[in-house]
Amino acid sequence: MKEHYVSDKKLFVFSAPSGCGKTSLAQALIESRDDVVIATSHTTRAMRPGEHDAVDYYFVGTQIFEGMIARGEFLEYARVFDNLYGTSIVAAEDLMAKGHHVILDIDWQGARQVREHYPDVVSVFIVPPSIEALEQRLRDRGQDDEATIARRMQGAKNELSHQDEYDHIIVNDDFDSALAELGKLLD
């Protein structure tokens, strides 16, 4: 297999069902270390209140996204809840070449694709303390209606069935403890 980049920095995959704190943990990790960044993904989903293009995601139309797929521009991509998400190969490799550990905040489908390209990727699956705790977290966010919460809970059960594919499983029961566990993986 061809090596894509030359760097002593690691590529990480963080996956979790929606509401498990994956993005909050990744954000806290990058705020505590200068050598860690989150790769900004492309998506076809609508921008949520408070999100910004090229910061939270690169928000693009389906036709643009599909063109990028056809040109082989993604390290990984997946359809999640009727939207497409993907990480640019060039963006991830550039970040590592600049001396950063790179976190990919992606689902299990994308994680499989990344492992095909980068066998040395460090994969981390973040789980809730219980399925009931996850449902309560989704309700407490106040972002989704009942139908969406039900769909996210069904998706969570599917996602959780893939946790054994990961190198590390971290239970996010206590945020600070989970963050400390993630930090140890970087060293």
N, C-alpha and C positions, 0 to 999 in steps of 0.2 A: 504494500500500500504506500502511496506517495505521501510524504510528510507535507502538510499544508503550510506550516509556519515554523519559525525557529524562535523559541522563547522558553524561559524557565518558568513562565507563569502557567497556571492551570485553567482549563476550561471546566466549568461546573454547570450541571443541570440541576435546577430546583423544580420539583413538581409537587403538586398537592391538589386535592379537590378545592373548589372555590370556597373561600371562607376559612381556610386553615391557617392563614397568616403568612403564607409563603412570600408574598410581595412585601409585607411589612417587615419580615425578618431580613429579607435581602436588602431592603432600604436601610435598615438599622446597621447591617453589616458594612455597607459601603460608607455610611456616615462615621463609622468607627475606625476605618482603615483607608489610607490613601492609595493602596495598591489594588483596590477592588472596584469594579464597575458592573453595572447591569447592562447587557446588550439591549438596545431598543429594538423591539420587534415591529414588523409591519402587520397591519390588520385591516380587514374590510368592515369591521363592525363600526357602528356609530360612536362618535366621541361622547363620553359621559360628562356630566357637569364637573368642572374643575380640571379636566384633562387638557393637555396641550399637545398639538401635533409636533412631532420630532423630539418630544420629551418623554411622554408616556408611551406613545406608539407613533409609528409613521402611519397615518390614516390614509388609505388609498382605496380606490374603487376596485371592484372585482376584476374588471378587464386589465387594469394595470398589474394587479397581483398575479393573475394567470399568465401574463406576459413574462413576468419575472420567473415564474415556475418554468415556463417553456425555455427560457434562456439559461436555466440551471443556476440562478443567482442565490438560492436559499440553501443554507446549511440544513435546515429543517423547515417543514411547514405542515400544517394540519388544519382540518375543519373541526371547529369546536362550536357547538350551539349555533349552527348555521352560518358561521363566519369563518374566514380564513385568517390564520396567524402564521408568521414565518420570520426566521432570523437570517439576515444577510450574511453570506460567507465572508465577504470582504470586510464588513464592519467588525465581526468577531475577531478575525485574524489581525486586523489593524490595531485593535485594542490590546491584544496580547503582545504584539510586536512593540507597542509603546510602553510595555512593562506593567500591565494590569492583569490580575486574575479576572476572568470574565464569567459572569453568572448569566445563564440562560434561564429565564423564568418561563418554562414551557410545560406542556402536558406530556403524558406518557407516550403518545404517538410521536411527538417531536423528539423525545428522548431516545426512542429506538433509532430514528434516523441519524441523530448525532453520534450514537455509538458506532454506527456503520462507518462514518467518516473519521471519527476520533476515538479509537478504542481506549485511549488513556483518560477520557473524560471522567470526572468524578461526579457520580449521580447521587442525588439526595432526594428522598421522598419525605415530605412533611405531612404528618397525620394529626388529626384532632384526638383529644383524649377519649372521645366516644362519638358515635354517630349522632346522639342526642345533643351533645355539646356543639357539634357542627351546625345542626339545624338551628339551634338558638343563636349562634353567631350570625348566620345568614339573616335571621329575623331582626336581630339587633342592628345590623347595618342599615336597615330601612331603605335599601335600594331597589328591592324586587317585590313584585306582587306574589300572591299565593301560588299561582300557576308556575311562575318562574322559580320560586323556591322549591316546589315539588320537582320540577325538571332538574334543578341543580342537585337536589338530594339523590335523584336517580343517577345522575352523572357521577356524583361522588362515590356511590357504591361501585360503579364501573371502574372509576379511577383507582379506588382502594384495592381492587382486585389485581392491580399491576404493581403494587409496591414491592413485591419480591424481586422485581427486575432491577432494582436499584442497589447501589453499593452501600448506602446508609439510609436508615429510617430514623427520623427524629420526631418525637411526640411533642407537639406544641401545646403543652398543658400550662407551663409557666414560660412566658415569653423570654425572660432573661436567661433562664436555663437553656432553652432551645437556641438562643443566640450564642451563648457560650460554646455549645456543642458545635455549631456551624463554624465559629471562629477557629476552633481547634483543627478543623479539616483544611484550613488554608495554610497552616504551618507545616 
